[in-house]
């Protein structure tokens, strides 16, 4: 069954009510690599412990919005075996509480036709709201449907974006990924490779949500002094896999007041993991002064 543009644009996504507690927020943070590196102990503390006040990492919204694999429904016409998670971004409208109940709604924003050879590009938006209907976080997910191009839709628009400046990074930070098997965002397929430094050690591929959350921790620390309430928006393009038990290096460049771009690569493998990263944030009073 070929892709049906109108059917997907009107796909009946049911609203989901999702409750979570502080233990869940801490579990999400650990899935993003918090609590592993002793050098991050102070930075990670507010996202892991309710002392004095626990904070939620805004990237936890992606984990809360994670739901059914609806693309496997044959009525969609999507060849889900050839889907590629390409980009992810979120925008903060109100701080995400460390515990509470959220309503998750979603919609297909558009599907662009890149032709039979390049596939289609699907843009999906998810919203997390509180029980009063106040928006907390909106998430935009871009997926490449490699086997669904040539359906006669509009071509992919050219969206201008800030490029990485041709100068050394303004700041950088190294981040350890979660260790071992059974981490919260490990791929269910248990895809494993032999460790680069120790052939007796197994490494497991992590899902995009884990990679997004880990990068968010690094960008928050570099751009927002680790204060999640200063985050306005963050987004990435996935460029390669991330595995357990390795070191990520995030390089960040400030491009204008309250905006920066970044990328992230795996140190041991010297391989790109994220590109075209961006972060928008409120400038602190100290920086304004």
N, C-alpha and C positions, 0 to 999 in steps of 0.2 A: 504494500500500500504506500503510495507516494505521500510526501508531506503535504498536508492541507493547511495552507496559511490561515484562512479564516477560522478553521476549527481550533487551531492552536491559539490564535489571538483571543478567542472566546472560551478557552479551556476553563471548565468550572472548578477552580481551586476552592476547596472548603477552608474556612477560617479554622485555625487550630489554637486552642487554649493550652498554654504550657506554663506550669508552675515549677519553680526551682528554688533551692535554698543556698545557704552560704557554702555548704559542702560541695554542691554542684559547681558554684563559681570557682572554688579552689581547685576542683577536679579539672575544669576547663583550663585554668591557669597552668596547672601541671602538664596538661596536654600540649600547652604552648611552650613548654620547657622551663617553667618557673620552678624554683626550688632545687635545681640541679647543681648550678655553678656557685661555689662559695663566694665568689666575687660579686654575685648578684643578690646576696642574702638580704641586704638592706632594701634594695629596689624591689625585690619580690615579696617582701613581708606583707605589705598591705593587701596584696591580692590572694594571700594564702591563709592569713590569720585575722581573727576578729579582735585585734589588739593594736591600737585602741578602737579603730573603726575599720571594718573591712570594705574594700572597694572592688568593684567588678571591672575587669578589663573589657573595654568596649567591643573588642573582637569576639567576646563570648556570644554576642548577638548572632554571629554566623552559626555557632554550634546550636543555639536555641532555635534558629530558623530551619535547621536541618530536618528534613521530613522524609516522606515516602519517595521512592525512586519512580516517580510518575512517568518518566520518559520510557519506561519499559512497557507501558500500555500500548498494545498494537494499534489502537485507534489513533494514536498520535502520528503514526507514519514515520516516526524517528527511528533511525538505525542506531540504537543506543550503544551497540558494541563499538561504534566508531565515533563516539562523542569525546571531545577534548575540553576539559575545564580550562578556559583561556585567561579570563580576567575576573577580578573581584574587587569591589570597593564598598565602603560603607560611609554613611553620613550620620552624624550625631545631632539629633534634634533636642533631646533631653538626656541627662546622664542615665545610664543603665543601672538600676539598683543591684546590690549584691544578692538580693533575694526578692522574690515576688512572683507575680503572675503576668504573663504577656499574651497578647493576641497576635498571632502571626497570620498575615494575609499576603497574597502574592498574585502576580499577573505577568503575562508575557508582554513586554513593551513593544518589541518588534522583532522581525526576522528578516535578515538581509541575504540576498542571493549573490554568492561569489562565483557561480558557475558550476558546471558538472565536475570539473577537475578540483576546485578548491572548496566545495561544499557551501554550507549556509552558516550564518552567524546569528545566534539567538540571544536576545537580551531580555533578561528576566529581572523583575524588581520584587523584593520582599519588604514588608513593613512589620516592625514590632511596635505595638502600641500598648498602653496600660489599659486597665479595665474601664477607664473613663473615656477611652478613645484618643487620648493624647499620644502623638507620635513620639517614640523614643529613638529608634534607629531605622534607617532605610538602607537596604543592601541591594547592590546591582551585580548580577552574575552574568558573565558573557561566556557562552559555550559555542564551540565550533562543531557543527554537525557535518562531519567530513563526507558522509554518503548521501546528503540530502540537498546538494546544490542543483541548480538548473530547474527550479520549480517555477520560474517566471516572476520572481519578486524583485523588489528594488535593490540596486547595488549598495554595497557597504559605503556609508558616507565617510569622508575624510574629516577626522576630528583633530584639530590642532592641540598639541600638548607640549609641555615644557620638556626639552631634551636635557640629557646629562651634560653639564658644562664641561668644556675642554680644559679642566684644571684639576689638580688633586682635590680629593674630597675635603669638605670643611670639617667633617668629623666622622669617625668610624667606631664600630664596636663589634666585639666578637660574642657570639651567643651559642651555647651548647644546646643541641637538640635532645629530646627525651631519650632515655636509655632503655635498652632491652625490649623484650616482647611484651605485649599486653598494654601498651600505652593507649590513652583514650582515642587518639586519632590515627592509629595504625590502620593501614589498608586491610580490609577483611579478607582479602585474597592471600594475606601473609606472604607477599612477595619479598624474598630475601636475597641478599647478595653476601658474598664473603667480605669481611672487614678488610680495609685497605692495609692497615698496619698489623693486624693479627688475624691470620687465616682461620683461627679457631673461634673467632667471634662472629656472630651473625648480626646483620643489620637489616632493618625492616623499613619498607617504604611508608611514608606518612602521607595522609590525605592533605588536600589543599587547605582545608580549614586549619589544620595544625601548622602548616607553613605560614599562612596568613597571620595567625595569632602570634607566632614566634617573631615574625618580622615587625608586627605591630608593637610588641614589647620593646624591640630595639629602637624603633622610630619614636615611640613615646619617650624613652629615656633620653634620646639625643635632642629631640625637638621640643619636648614639653616638660623637661625636668621630671619625668616619670609621673606627671599629674594627668590622669585620664580625663579630668574635667576640662582640660584645655584643648582636647582633641575636637576638631570640627569634622574632618573627613580624612580617609586614608584609602589608598587603592594600590593594586599591584597587577602585573602581568606575569603569569607563570611561565618560566623559561626552562625548567628542568626539575627533576625529582629531588626530594629531600629525604634523608634516611635517619634512623635512630643512631645515636652515638657518634655524631660528627659535629664539627664546628662551623657555624655560619659567620660570615663577616658582612656586616651591613655598612655601606658607605653612603653618606648623605651630603647633599649640597643645598645650601639655602639659595633660593632664586629670587625671592622678594619677601617683604615683611609678612610673616605668618604663613609662608609657603616654602616647601622644600621638596626635592626629588631624591630618590635613593634607588639603589639596587642591592642585591644580596647574592653571594656565591658561597659554595662549599669550599672551605679552606683545604682540607685534605685531598679532595679530588680536583681542586682548581677548576670547578665547573659552575656555570651560572645556574641560579635557582629562581630568582625573581628579577624582572627588569621593569622599567617604566613605572617604578613606584613613586607615589606622591603622598604628601601629608599636608593638611591645612590645620592650623592651630591658632589659638588665642595667644597673643604676646603677653608675657607677664609684665606687671607694673615695673619690676626691676629693669627689664630690657627696654621698656618704653622710656624710662628715666635716663 
